[in-house]
């Protein structure tokens, strides 16, 4: 439990911490916990990716599908974004899972064990499995 002095000091310190004030500071703060770019509320082309490559992809999909309504425009844009995110995931996967670190016997890996043996929380199911 905090002492009254600690609570008072914390409240006084909190008054000094107002967060970012400039648009640049707010933009930087918004990306504080940004790690891989595979999820989130907003699609972003990452710094290590090429914005012009995404723009070319979107332009080629626009030319191919020629969206005529707002819904079609949304769908074409989402198509480009989902394709881009898929390619990003494959790139990250390939950089994380090198063949030289893969287990010799894939059946012995903890991932395959967790996938092949379903986990249950129902007491009746656990009891019938152990009998």
C-alpha positions as CSV (number, residue, x, y, z in Angstrom):
1,X,0.0,0.0,0.0
2,X,1.3,3.5,-0.9
3,X,1.8,6.0,1.9
4,X,0.0,9.3,1.7
5,X,3.3,11.0,1.0
6,X,3.9,8.7,-2.0
7,X,0.4,9.3,-3.3
8,X,0.8,13.1,-3.0
9,X,4.2,13.0,-4.8
10,X,2.8,10.8,-7.5
11,X,-0.1,13.1,-8.1
12,X,2.2,16.1,-8.2
13,X,4.5,14.4,-10.7
14,X,1.5,13.3,-12.9
15,X,0.6,17.0,-13.3
16,X,4.0,17.6,-15.0
17,X,3.5,14.6,-17.4
18,X,1.2,16.0,-20.1
19,X,2.3,13.8,-23.0
20,X,3.3,15.0,-26.5
21,X,2.0,18.4,-27.6
22,X,3.2,18.9,-31.1
23,X,1.8,16.9,-34.1
24,X,5.3,15.4,-34.6
25,X,5.5,14.3,-31.0
26,X,2.0,12.8,-31.1
27,X,2.8,10.9,-34.3
28,X,6.0,9.5,-32.7
29,X,4.1,8.6,-29.5
30,X,1.4,6.8,-31.5
31,X,4.1,4.4,-32.8
32,X,5.7,3.7,-29.4
33,X,4.5,0.1,-29.2
34,X,4.6,-0.6,-32.9
35,X,6.6,-3.8,-33.5
36,X,5.8,-5.8,-36.6
37,X,3.0,-4.0,-38.4
38,X,0.8,-7.1,-38.9
39,X,-2.0,-5.8,-36.7
40,X,-3.5,-2.6,-35.6
41,X,-6.2,-0.2,-36.5
42,X,-4.4,1.5,-39.4
43,X,-2.5,0.2,-42.4
44,X,1.0,1.6,-42.7
45,X,3.8,1.1,-45.1
46,X,6.8,0.6,-42.8
47,X,10.1,2.5,-43.0
48,X,12.0,-0.5,-44.3
49,X,9.4,-1.0,-47.1
50,X,9.0,1.0,-50.2
51,X,6.0,3.3,-50.4
52,X,6.3,3.6,-54.2
53,X,6.0,-0.2,-54.5
54,X,2.8,-0.1,-52.6
55,X,1.5,2.8,-54.7
56,X,2.4,0.9,-57.9
57,X,0.5,-2.2,-56.5
58,X,-2.5,-0.2,-55.7
59,X,-2.4,1.6,-59.1
60,X,-2.1,-1.7,-61.0
61,X,-5.1,-3.2,-59.1
62,X,-7.1,0.0,-59.8
63,X,-6.3,-0.4,-63.5
64,X,-7.2,-4.0,-63.5
65,X,-10.5,-3.8,-61.6
66,X,-11.5,-0.2,-62.4
67,X,-13.6,0.4,-59.3
68,X,-16.7,2.4,-60.1
69,X,-18.3,2.8,-56.7
70,X,-17.0,3.7,-53.3
71,X,-17.5,0.0,-52.2
72,X,-15.4,-1.2,-55.1
73,X,-12.7,1.4,-54.3
74,X,-12.6,0.2,-50.7
75,X,-12.4,-3.4,-51.8
76,X,-9.5,-2.7,-54.2
77,X,-7.7,-0.8,-51.5
78,X,-8.2,-3.6,-49.0
79,X,-7.0,-6.1,-51.6
80,X,-3.8,-4.2,-51.9
81,X,-3.4,-3.8,-48.2
82,X,-4.0,-7.5,-47.5
83,X,-1.6,-8.6,-50.2
84,X,1.0,-6.3,-48.8
85,X,0.5,-7.6,-45.2
86,X,0.7,-11.1,-46.5
87,X,4.1,-10.4,-48.1
88,X,5.3,-8.7,-44.9
89,X,4.3,-11.7,-42.8
90,X,6.1,-14.1,-45.2
91,X,9.2,-11.8,-45.1
92,X,9.1,-11.8,-41.3
93,X,8.5,-15.5,-41.1
94,X,11.4,-16.3,-43.3
95,X,13.7,-14.1,-41.2
96,X,12.5,-15.8,-38.0
97,X,12.4,-19.4,-39.0
98,X,15.7,-20.3,-40.6
99,X,16.1,-23.9,-41.8
100,X,19.3,-24.2,-39.6
101,X,17.3,-23.6,-36.4
102,X,14.3,-25.9,-37.3
103,X,14.0,-29.1,-35.2
104,X,15.4,-32.3,-36.9
105,X,12.2,-34.1,-36.0
106,X,9.2,-31.8,-36.6
107,X,7.0,-34.2,-34.6
108,X,9.0,-33.5,-31.5
109,X,8.6,-29.7,-31.5
110,X,6.3,-28.1,-29.0
111,X,4.4,-26.4,-31.7
112,X,3.3,-29.6,-33.4
113,X,2.5,-31.1,-30.0
114,X,0.2,-28.2,-29.2
115,X,-1.5,-28.5,-32.5
116,X,-2.0,-32.2,-32.6
117,X,-3.2,-32.6,-29.0
118,X,-6.3,-30.5,-28.4
119,X,-6.5,-28.8,-25.0
120,X,-9.8,-29.0,-23.1
121,X,-11.0,-27.2,-20.1
122,X,-14.3,-29.2,-19.6
123,X,-14.0,-31.4,-16.5
124,X,-16.3,-34.1,-18.0
125,X,-14.1,-34.2,-21.2
126,X,-10.9,-34.4,-19.1
127,X,-12.4,-37.2,-17.0
128,X,-13.4,-39.2,-20.1
129,X,-9.9,-38.7,-21.7
130,X,-8.1,-40.0,-18.6
131,X,-10.3,-43.1,-18.2
